[in-house]
């Protein structure tokens, strides 16, 4: 029965996120916000709501590995699969500002997350003289405490201040074209979609985290693996659908902004808020996954920077990289 509830939870997450993004995007357009900023903020926040719901609920329930692994796994999936698949559909033209600012910022945040976890390192009490450093570190635990969570939330506030400032500047300069009347959604309807979408996302997140834990226990799988694979992929489906649709419509700014913005939200808002609610402890494998995240983020940045486009070939390479990574987490 838990499989039925898990699937039902994913459906609610996807439908809820879709409705939320539809309403949020229309609100943003009514306010005349540029596409790249819509992607980096409104759409990114909407498609990150499943990760938020799952990770925050997991942190409260004490499932620390799922809370952190879900975010790290989702970010890796976003970069390699969401951006890669979008580029395969239609080469993604990159925004110069995003390449210079937002993508490097997302890389820095991944490094900051690793550093904050390392500040909370704790080794086993019994340490034999003959134990090597690698054996010692393999048994260590890493904690993201409330102070670390607060640091991430401050970085989230700075990010939002930065984006809002950019939006106001764009409006003042008159860069945004007025939407035709027939394409405008009534403000009340847009707000209603946002509320309905949030309800679906939150309830769906509860179903996913509860039943994923049950299935993990039955198969003897670790919470880290479940968080990095099933839950991470499931909660990243809204990003995948949104970016692929945007790429198909030629909305490269929206596709790229959704991926980068979601990755930033996932780290600074979701993990920051989760850690403030309940400190999260993980093992060395999660640190390894963060290193992988930093590495693939740099690769994605280099692809986006080269000729200001992510080509179909580069998209294919990114998808192949994810296959290799998935085999790695399956076998370890």
Rosetta blueprint (number, residue, H / E / L):
1 X L
2 X H
3 X H
4 X H
5 X H
6 X H
7 X H
8 X H
9 X H
10 X H
11 X H
12 X H
13 X H
14 X H
15 X H
16 X H
17 X H
18 X H
19 X H
20 X H
21 X H
22 X H
23 X H
24 X H
25 X H
26 X H
27 X H
28 X H
29 X H
30 X H
31 X L
32 X L
33 X L
34 X L
35 X H
36 X H
37 X H
38 X H
39 X H
40 X H
41 X H
42 X H
43 X H
44 X H
45 X H
46 X H
47 X H
48 X H
49 X H
50 X H
51 X H
52 X H
53 X H
54 X H
55 X H
56 X H
57 X H
58 X H
59 X H
60 X H
61 X H
62 X L
63 X L
64 X H
65 X H
66 X H
67 X H
68 X H
69 X H
70 X H
71 X H
72 X H
73 X H
74 X H
75 X H
76 X H
77 X H
78 X H
79 X H
80 X H
81 X H
82 X H
83 X H
84 X H
85 X H
86 X H
87 X H
88 X H
89 X H
90 X L
91 X L
92 X E
93 X E
94 X L
95 X L
96 X H
97 X H
98 X H
99 X H
100 X H
101 X H
102 X H
103 X H
104 X H
105 X H
106 X H
107 X H
108 X H
109 X H
110 X H
111 X H
112 X H
113 X H
114 X H
115 X H
116 X H
117 X H
118 X H
119 X H
120 X L
121 X E
122 X E
123 X L
124 X L
125 X L
126 X L
127 X L
128 X L
129 X L
130 X L
131 X L
132 X L
133 X H
134 X H
135 X H
136 X H
137 X H
138 X H
139 X L
140 X L
141 X E
142 X E
143 X E
144 X E
145 X L
146 X H
147 X H
148 X H
149 X H
150 X H
151 X H
152 X H
153 X H
154 X H
155 X H
156 X H
157 X H
158 X H
159 X H
160 X H
161 X H
162 X H
163 X H
164 X H
165 X H
166 X H
167 X H
168 X H
169 X H
170 X H
171 X H
172 X H
173 X H
174 X L
175 X L
176 X L
177 X L
178 X L
179 X L
180 X L
181 X H
182 X H
183 X H
184 X L
185 X L
186 X L
187 X H
188 X H
189 X H
190 X H
191 X H
192 X H
193 X H
194 X H
195 X H
196 X H
197 X H
198 X H
199 X H
200 X H
201 X H
202 X H
203 X H
204 X H
205 X H
206 X H
207 X H
208 X H
209 X H
210 X H
211 X H
212 X H
213 X H
214 X H
215 X H
216 X H
217 X H
218 X H
219 X H
220 X L
221 X L
222 X L
223 X H
224 X H
225 X H
226 X H
227 X H
228 X H
229 X H
230 X H
231 X H
232 X H
233 X H
234 X H
235 X H
236 X H
237 X H
238 X H
239 X H
240 X H
241 X H
242 X H
243 X H
244 X H
245 X H
246 X H
247 X H
248 X H
249 X L
250 X L
251 X L
252 X H
253 X H
254 X H
255 X H
256 X H
257 X H
258 X H
259 X H
260 X H
261 X H
262 X H
263 X H
264 X H
265 X H
266 X H
267 X H
268 X H
269 X H
270 X H
271 X H
272 X H
273 X H
274 X H
275 X H
276 X H
277 X H
278 X L
279 X L
280 X E
281 X E
282 X E
283 X E
284 X H
285 X H
286 X H
287 X H
288 X H
289 X H
290 X H
291 X H
292 X H
293 X H
294 X H
295 X H
296 X H
297 X H
298 X H
299 X H
300 X H
301 X H
302 X H
303 X H
304 X H
305 X H
306 X H
307 X H
308 X H
309 X E
310 X E
311 X L
312 X H
313 X H
314 X H
315 X H
316 X H
317 X H
318 X H
319 X H
320 X H
321 X H
322 X H
323 X H
324 X H
325 X H
326 X H
327 X H
328 X H
329 X H
330 X H
331 X H
332 X L
